């Protein structure tokens, strides 16, 4: 296939990153002046069949489905660097869009793909679906006259509570009438998704009409809706109490529609809560994932996450079972790709030997590779000491490491030939083909490779679920490993491109570098990341400032705030100083 490429039309506007695929769909970009102030994206597809083109930025995502000859356009909230993702059949590619105010970025999709991907179900709504009920019928004397029925529900409630006519009702009549009115008001609030108000009002209705099953169901819906919104906002403690109360209200009701949704929402809460803990808190996360499956045995998120835990332990058959069950409930393309990857790992490396000692769990192909595993462990332990001193960090828990042959590595990771190793939750190293003499003659390269991937693992291990940008990850890993990819000619090209705006600044680089198919482009983005991080280390406070930066990111600060905390300057100012210095 021909991968999406660095496109030079009127200006260089995209850094395209190709992943494994069997298609030949190309992305062409062009910018023109426009009277419209907000940046605009105009997409046209000349690809037979249906394609999805998504544009993503901070707090922004827009996906357009296009058939052949169709167009779509939309505005983005502000200028900047956005990531695009293309899905066409089995084709998955991504890249960078530089969107400017007063300009239209035209995107032309051309080519064709071999086979369409199976259709995916529509996304599941995060809100609950339920039809609120009216309360039953009761014969209550009407002292207000026929005009009463024309009043709003709030006016009716006020008359019953405050007017002389309302006082003429018996206590039982007043309680019943208010119960019906509160139910009516609560139902309207629930239908408008105003769940907090609906819950407050329906509690009054249920207090007045405790025997009315419809009121009980309505209250359960409002409480569940409120709990689900609290879950989505990250208030897991109160959200859990609300959802548990909703299940209690539904117990014995005979309801078959709302209760499964509440169980699923509560299961999702436990999954979300678990993901908020560091990845090193394996037992706590696993407990919450299993709690989710007790509520909803087919919950795709919980199945996927338990599968991930098994995958990290290199329990490939168990991981595959959970992933396949998750796919049955949510057949997403990326999960399908992961399933194929695990199947391939089982075929290629399912009988690996695992040695678990210290910080590292190393899996390899048996006795004939034992010399490589021994040397790798020695280098990893050295990296833990030396890189640890730079960052003031040691791993929590165990880091999995897998040693492959070159062929196994390429098949399993799908990475291109220029990639010397990978970290994706496991350190993956293509070293098992090396002889003992290779280990001696290539000792410096091997040490740099192991130190590099260990740095990725350490930073992820100690900062997750916070996300360190890929450019910063790569720059720090190269510096910590003692690597120096600098060469004068390429550095001049990179710096000239940065100064002219043809190449995005480091902070605007998005996406995974490992998917870049063009080794020349890969060299540019790796060098750019290295040069900027080297500038920070050598000219802006050394490793102590870098350590403070990582601490701030790990504490949950945004990348911009973390730079201000560590360097007392904005990231933008530091980039400008670096390029213009």
Secondary structure, DSSP 8 states (H G I E B T S, - for coil): ------EESSSEEE-EEE-S-S-EEEEEEEEEE-S-SS-EEEEEE-SSS-EEEEEEETTEEEEEEE-TT-EEEEE-SSSEEEEEEEEETTEEEEEEEEE-TTEEEEEEEEEE-SS----------SS----------------S-GGGGGS-HHHHHHHHHHSHHHHTS-HHHHHHHHHHHHHHHHHHHHHTT-HHHHHHHHHHHHHH-TT-HHHHHHHHHHHHHHHHHHHHTT-HHHHHHHHHHHHHHHTTS--SSHHHHHHHHHHHHHHHHHHTS-TT-HHHHHHHHHHHHHH-TT-HHHHHHHHHHHHHTT-HHHHHHHHHHHHHHS--HHHHHHHHHHHHHHHHHTT-EEEEETTEEEEESSGGGHHHHHHHHHHHHHHHHHHHHHHT---SS-EEEEEE-HHHHHHHH---TT--EEESSSEEEE-TT--HHHHHHTHHHHHHHHHHHHHHHHHHHHHTTS---HHHHHHHHHHHTT-----HHHHHHHHHHHHHTSS--GGG--S-GGG---HHHHHHHHHHHHHHHHHHHHHTTHHHHHHHHHHHHHTT--HHHHHHHHHSS-HHHHHHHHHH-
